[in-house]
Amino acid sequence: MYLLHRLAAEELPVAVAGGADIDALRVLSMAGHVKAAIPKPMRTLDGYAQPPAMVNEITSLGRTMLRRFPMR
């Protein structure tokens, strides 16, 4: 929910980077709270790298969740 509140405070579309934020964004997207383009991780010599994701929209369900679970 923290990421959803952060996204609501920004002008969309917005890029999201970082492993933990990308994982949270995947959950929000699967739950139908946001519409986002999340690229697959890319194989590197050291393992994997996650390219940034692009959040295009907070859905009506996502806006409902923002109202039901306000930041305190």
N, CA, C and O atoms as CSV, one atom per row, in Angstrom:
chain,resi,resn,atom,element,x,y,z
A,1,MET,N,N,0.823,-1.192,0.000
A,1,MET,CA,C,0.000,0.000,0.000
A,1,MET,C,C,0.873,1.265,0.000
A,1,MET,O,O,0.483,2.300,-0.539
A,2,TYR,N,N,2.049,1.160,0.609
A,2,TYR,CA,C,2.925,2.328,0.652
A,2,TYR,C,C,3.281,2.788,-0.761
A,2,TYR,O,O,3.259,3.983,-1.052
A,3,LEU,N,N,3.607,1.839,-1.635
A,3,LEU,CA,C,3.954,2.204,-3.008
A,3,LEU,C,C,2.751,2.805,-3.729
A,3,LEU,O,O,2.909,3.758,-4.491
A,4,LEU,N,N,1.574,2.277,-3.506
A,4,LEU,CA,C,0.372,2.819,-4.132
A,4,LEU,C,C,0.162,4.274,-3.719
A,4,LEU,O,O,-0.196,5.107,-4.552
A,5,HIS,N,N,0.378,4.582,-2.460
A,5,HIS,CA,C,0.255,5.968,-2.000
A,5,HIS,C,C,1.339,6.848,-2.614
A,5,HIS,O,O,1.076,7.997,-2.968
A,6,ARG,N,N,2.552,6.321,-2.744
A,6,ARG,CA,C,3.621,7.098,-3.395
A,6,ARG,C,C,3.276,7.394,-4.842
A,6,ARG,O,O,3.490,8.508,-5.320
A,7,LEU,N,N,2.741,6.397,-5.544
A,7,LEU,CA,C,2.374,6.589,-6.945
A,7,LEU,C,C,1.252,7.604,-7.094
A,7,LEU,O,O,1.252,8.396,-8.037
A,8,ALA,N,N,0.296,7.587,-6.172
A,8,ALA,CA,C,-0.834,8.511,-6.238
A,8,ALA,C,C,-0.391,9.956,-6.057
A,8,ALA,O,O,-1.068,10.874,-6.520
A,9,ALA,N,N,0.734,10.165,-5.391
A,9,ALA,CA,C,1.235,11.513,-5.153
A,9,ALA,C,C,2.038,12.060,-6.331
A,9,ALA,O,O,2.419,13.231,-6.333
A,10,GLU,N,N,2.299,11.211,-7.339
A,10,GLU,CA,C,3.106,11.632,-8.480
A,10,GLU,C,C,2.261,11.758,-9.735
A,10,GLU,O,O,1.163,11.209,-9.827
A,11,GLU,N,N,2.797,12.492,-10.697
A,11,GLU,CA,C,2.134,12.628,-11.990
A,11,GLU,C,C,2.493,11.419,-12.852
A,11,GLU,O,O,3.668,11.127,-13.072
A,12,LEU,N,N,1.471,10.726,-13.333
A,12,LEU,CA,C,1.684,9.527,-14.142
A,12,LEU,C,C,1.824,9.899,-15.606
A,12,LEU,O,O,1.255,10.909,-16.019
A,13,PRO,N,N,2.537,9.149,-16.398
A,13,PRO,CA,C,3.237,7.905,-16.069
A,13,PRO,C,C,4.511,8.169,-15.279
A,13,PRO,O,O,5.111,9.240,-15.372
A,14,VAL,N,N,4.905,7.178,-14.507
A,14,VAL,CA,C,6.102,7.290,-13.680
A,14,VAL,C,C,6.894,5.987,-13.777
A,14,VAL,O,O,6.320,4.899,-13.821
A,15,ALA,N,N,8.221,6.114,-13.810
A,15,ALA,CA,C,9.103,4.946,-13.835
A,15,ALA,C,C,9.384,4.504,-12.407
A,15,ALA,O,O,9.590,5.327,-11.516
A,16,VAL,N,N,9.389,3.196,-12.205
A,16,VAL,CA,C,9.685,2.610,-10.896
A,16,VAL,C,C,10.897,1.709,-11.072
A,16,VAL,O,O,10.923,0.858,-11.961
A,17,ALA,N,N,11.902,1.899,-10.223
A,17,ALA,CA,C,13.125,1.095,-10.291
A,17,ALA,C,C,13.409,0.511,-8.914
A,17,ALA,O,O,12.861,0.959,-7.906
A,18,GLY,N,N,14.254,-0.472,-8.891
A,18,GLY,CA,C,14.642,-1.098,-7.622
A,18,GLY,C,C,13.860,-2.379,-7.388
A,18,GLY,O,O,12.650,-2.434,-7.609
A,19,GLY,N,N,14.560,-3.398,-6.943
A,19,GLY,CA,C,13.966,-4.712,-6.786
A,19,GLY,C,C,12.736,-4.755,-5.907
A,19,GLY,O,O,11.721,-5.333,-6.299
A,20,ALA,N,N,12.800,-4.157,-4.725
A,20,ALA,CA,C,11.668,-4.209,-3.798
A,20,ALA,C,C,10.463,-3.461,-4.360
A,20,ALA,O,O,9.332,-3.933,-4.237
A,21,ASP,N,N,10.689,-2.311,-4.968
A,21,ASP,CA,C,9.577,-1.549,-5.547
A,21,ASP,C,C,8.970,-2.273,-6.745
A,21,ASP,O,O,7.755,-2.242,-6.936
A,22,ILE,N,N,9.798,-2.919,-7.546
A,22,ILE,CA,C,9.288,-3.671,-8.697
A,22,ILE,C,C,8.445,-4.848,-8.204
A,22,ILE,O,O,7.388,-5.130,-8.769
A,23,ASP,N,N,8.901,-5.532,-7.162
A,23,ASP,CA,C,8.127,-6.648,-6.603
A,23,ASP,C,C,6.781,-6.155,-6.072
A,23,ASP,O,O,5.752,-6.791,-6.301
A,24,ALA,N,N,6.787,-5.024,-5.363
A,24,ALA,CA,C,5.534,-4.458,-4.852
A,24,ALA,C,C,4.625,-4.043,-6.004
A,24,ALA,O,O,3.407,-4.204,-5.928
A,25,LEU,N,N,5.217,-3.511,-7.064
A,25,LEU,CA,C,4.439,-3.105,-8.231
A,25,LEU,C,C,3.805,-4.315,-8.918
A,25,LEU,O,O,2.678,-4.239,-9.407
A,26,ARG,N,N,4.531,-5.421,-8.953
A,26,ARG,CA,C,3.958,-6.653,-9.529
A,26,ARG,C,C,2.702,-7.067,-8.754
A,26,ARG,O,O,1.696,-7.447,-9.354
A,27,VAL,N,N,2.761,-6.993,-7.438
A,27,VAL,CA,C,1.607,-7.351,-6.600
A,27,VAL,C,C,0.448,-6.395,-6.869
A,27,VAL,O,O,-0.689,-6.835,-7.034
A,28,LEU,N,N,0.726,-5.093,-6.913
A,28,LEU,CA,C,-0.327,-4.113,-7.192
A,28,LEU,C,C,-0.947,-4.339,-8.565
A,28,LEU,O,O,-2.158,-4.197,-8.735
A,29,SER,N,N,-0.129,-4.685,-9.530
A,29,SER,CA,C,-0.626,-4.930,-10.876
A,29,SER,C,C,-1.486,-6.191,-10.929
A,29,SER,O,O,-2.557,-6.184,-11.535
A,30,MET,N,N,-1.025,-7.266,-10.303
A,30,MET,CA,C,-1.794,-8.508,-10.291
A,30,MET,C,C,-3.119,-8.349,-9.551
A,30,MET,O,O,-4.105,-9.007,-9.882
A,31,ALA,N,N,-3.136,-7.463,-8.538
A,31,ALA,CA,C,-4.360,-7.221,-7.776
A,31,ALA,C,C,-5.317,-6.291,-8.515
A,31,ALA,O,O,-6.459,-6.111,-8.091
A,32,GLY,N,N,-4.858,-5.699,-9.620
A,32,GLY,CA,C,-5.711,-4.809,-10.396
A,32,GLY,C,C,-5.741,-3.383,-9.897
A,32,GLY,O,O,-6.644,-2.625,-10.253
A,33,HIS,N,N,-4.766,-2.995,-9.074
A,33,HIS,CA,C,-4.737,-1.643,-8.518
A,33,HIS,C,C,-4.061,-0.644,-9.449
A,33,HIS,O,O,-4.346,0.552,-9.394
A,34,VAL,N,N,-3.166,-1.132,-10.302
A,34,VAL,CA,C,-2.473,-0.262,-11.253
A,34,VAL,C,C,-2.362,-0.964,-12.598
A,34,VAL,O,O,-2.477,-2.185,-12.697
A,35,LYS,N,N,-2.134,-0.157,-13.631
A,35,LYS,CA,C,-1.772,-0.685,-14.944
A,35,LYS,C,C,-0.330,-0.278,-15.165
A,35,LYS,O,O,0.007,0.906,-15.144
A,36,ALA,N,N,0.521,-1.280,-15.380
A,36,ALA,CA,C,1.955,-1.015,-15.490
A,36,ALA,C,C,2.588,-1.948,-16.510
A,36,ALA,O,O,2.127,-3.067,-16.732
A,37,ALA,N,N,3.652,-1.456,-17.120
A,37,ALA,CA,C,4.477,-2.273,-18.016
A,37,ALA,C,C,5.735,-2.648,-17.235
A,37,ALA,O,O,6.575,-1.798,-16.939
A,38,ILE,N,N,5.847,-3.936,-16.909
A,38,ILE,CA,C,6.969,-4.413,-16.107
A,38,ILE,C,C,7.807,-5.355,-16.966
A,38,ILE,O,O,7.382,-6.475,-17.250
A,39,PRO,N,N,8.995,-4.911,-17.382
A,39,PRO,CA,C,9.831,-5.775,-18.214
A,39,PRO,C,C,10.405,-6.940,-17.401
A,39,PRO,O,O,10.554,-6.855,-16.183
A,40,LYS,N,N,10.717,-8.014,-18.099
A,40,LYS,CA,C,11.335,-9.169,-17.450
A,40,LYS,C,C,12.771,-8.829,-17.076
A,40,LYS,O,O,13.411,-8.018,-17.745
A,41,PRO,N,N,13.282,-9.444,-16.008
A,41,PRO,CA,C,14.690,-9.238,-15.648
A,41,PRO,C,C,15.599,-9.697,-16.786
A,41,PRO,O,O,15.272,-10.622,-17.528
A,42,MET,N,N,16.741,-9.033,-16.904
A,42,MET,CA,C,17.707,-9.365,-17.952
A,42,MET,C,C,18.911,-10.069,-17.323
A,42,MET,O,O,19.409,-9.662,-16.273
A,43,ARG,N,N,19.357,-11.115,-17.976
A,43,ARG,CA,C,20.525,-11.867,-17.510
A,43,ARG,C,C,21.783,-11.032,-17.726
A,43,ARG,O,O,21.987,-10.467,-18.800
A,44,THR,N,N,22.617,-10.962,-16.701
A,44,THR,CA,C,23.899,-10.266,-16.792
A,44,THR,C,C,25.007,-11.224,-16.366
A,44,THR,O,O,24.734,-12.360,-15.979
A,45,LEU,N,N,26.240,-10.772,-16.437
A,45,LEU,CA,C,27.361,-11.602,-15.992
A,45,LEU,C,C,27.313,-11.863,-14.490
A,45,LEU,O,O,27.809,-12.887,-14.020
A,46,ASP,N,N,26.720,-10.946,-13.741
A,46,ASP,CA,C,26.649,-11.071,-12.287
A,46,ASP,C,C,25.339,-11.678,-11.794
A,46,ASP,O,O,25.152,-11.825,-10.587
A,47,GLY,N,N,24.447,-12.025,-12.682
A,47,GLY,CA,C,23.147,-12.570,-12.269
A,47,GLY,C,C,22.044,-11.993,-13.127
A,47,GLY,O,O,21.952,-12.280,-14.321
A,48,TYR,N,N,21.198,-11.168,-12.503
A,48,TYR,CA,C,20.086,-10.546,-13.216
A,48,TYR,C,C,20.005,-9.071,-12.869
A,48,TYR,O,O,20.391,-8.654,-11.777
A,49,ALA,N,N,19.496,-8.285,-13.813
A,49,ALA,CA,C,19.234,-6.855,-13.602
A,49,ALA,C,C,17.787,-6.597,-13.993
A,49,ALA,O,O,17.304,-7.116,-15.000
A,50,GLN,N,N,17.105,-5.798,-13.200
A,50,GLN,CA,C,15.705,-5.483,-13.468
A,50,GLN,C,C,15.606,-4.089,-14.082
A,50,GLN,O,O,15.896,-3.095,-13.417
A,51,PRO,N,N,15.194,-4.012,-15.364
A,51,PRO,CA,C,14.962,-2.693,-15.958
A,51,PRO,C,C,13.787,-2.004,-15.258
A,51,PRO,O,O,12.925,-2.681,-14.698
A,52,PRO,N,N,13.741,-0.683,-15.282
A,52,PRO,CA,C,12.637,0.032,-14.643
A,52,PRO,C,C,11.290,-0.315,-15.275
A,52,PRO,O,O,11.201,-0.629,-16.462
A,53,ALA,N,N,10.252,-0.251,-14.454
A,53,ALA,CA,C,8.879,-0.470,-14.912
A,53,ALA,C,C,8.203,0.879,-15.085
A,53,ALA,O,O,8.627,1.872,-14.493
A,54,MET,N,N,7.158,0.916,-15.890
A,54,MET,CA,C,6.426,2.154,-16.139
A,54,MET,C,C,4.982,1.979,-15.664
A,54,MET,O,O,4.254,1.111,-16.145
A,55,VAL,N,N,4.586,2.823,-14.709
A,55,VAL,CA,C,3.208,2.817,-14.221
A,55,VAL,C,C,2.434,3.845,-15.038
A,55,VAL,O,O,2.784,5.025,-15.063
A,56,ASN,N,N,1.379,3.383,-15.705
A,56,ASN,CA,C,0.603,4.250,-16.576
A,56,ASN,C,C,-0.679,4.755,-15.935
A,56,ASN,O,O,-1.165,5.833,-16.282
A,57,GLU,N,N,-1.232,3.986,-15.003
A,57,GLU,CA,C,-2.550,4.348,-14.469
A,57,GLU,C,C,-2.771,3.693,-13.111
A,57,GLU,O,O,-2.327,2.571,-12.868
A,58,ILE,N,N,-3.465,4.411,-12.229
A,58,ILE,CA,C,-4.021,3.814,-11.016
A,58,ILE,C,C,-5.482,3.557,-11.331
A,58,ILE,O,O,-6.212,4.481,-11.691
A,59,THR,N,N,-5.914,2.317,-11.201
A,59,THR,CA,C,-7.268,1.939,-11.590
A,59,THR,C,C,-8.288,2.439,-10.563
A,59,THR,O,O,-7.922,2.937,-9.498
A,60,SER,N,N,-9.563,2.296,-10.899
A,60,SER,CA,C,-10.612,2.699,-9.951
A,60,SER,C,C,-10.536,1.849,-8.691
A,60,SER,O,O,-10.803,2.346,-7.597
A,61,LEU,N,N,-10.175,0.572,-8.826
A,61,LEU,CA,C,-9.990,-0.277,-7.642
A,61,LEU,C,C,-8.829,0.240,-6.796
A,61,LEU,O,O,-8.908,0.261,-5.567
A,62,GLY,N,N,-7.762,0.653,-7.453
A,62,GLY,CA,C,-6.631,1.221,-6.730
A,62,GLY,C,C,-7.007,2.499,-5.993
A,62,GLY,O,O,-6.567,2.711,-4.863
A,63,ARG,N,N,-7.804,3.341,-6.607
A,63,ARG,CA,C,-8.258,4.580,-5.943
A,63,ARG,C,C,-9.152,4.254,-4.742
A,63,ARG,O,O,-9.093,4.933,-3.717
A,64,THR,N,N,-9.975,3.216,-4.874
A,64,THR,CA,C,-10.809,2.781,-3.746
A,64,THR,C,C,-9.927,2.320,-2.588
A,64,THR,O,O,-10.200,2.638,-1.430
A,65,MET,N,N,-8.877,1.574,-2.899
A,65,MET,CA,C,-7.960,1.106,-1.856
A,65,MET,C,C,-7.251,2.275,-1.181
A,65,MET,O,O,-7.010,2.243,0.025
A,66,LEU,N,N,-6.918,3.299,-1.948
A,66,LEU,CA,C,-6.282,4.490,-1.360
A,66,LEU,C,C,-7.208,5.145,-0.334
A,66,LEU,O,O,-6.759,5.587,0.724
A,67,ARG,N,N,-8.496,5.202,-0.651
A,67,ARG,CA,C,-9.452,5.803,0.295
A,67,ARG,C,C,-9.684,4.918,1.521
A,67,ARG,O,O,-9.817,5.416,2.638
A,68,ARG,N,N,-9.731,3.615,1.304
A,68,ARG,CA,C,-9.999,2.692,2.419
A,68,ARG,C,C,-8.806,2.525,3.351
A,68,ARG,O,O,-8.986,2.259,4.539
A,69,PHE,N,N,-7.605,2.676,2.837
A,69,PHE,CA,C,-6.401,2.501,3.623
A,69,PHE,C,C,-5.522,3.743,3.528
A,69,PHE,O,O,-4.472,3.716,2.887
A,70,PRO,N,N,-5.954,4.844,4.172
A,70,PRO,CA,C,-5.166,6.081,4.105
A,70,PRO,C,C,-3.857,5.949,4.874
A,70,PRO,O,O,-3.758,5.172,5.823
A,71,MET,N,N,-2.857,6.714,4.453
A,71,MET,CA,C,-1.590,6.742,5.179
A,71,MET,C,C,-1.794,7.512,6.474
A,71,MET,O,O,-2.444,8.557,6.499
A,72,ARG,N,N,-1.237,6.986,7.526
A,72,ARG,CA,C,-1.383,7.658,8.830
A,72,ARG,C,C,-0.064,8.168,9.299
A,72,ARG,O,O,0.021,8.762,10.374
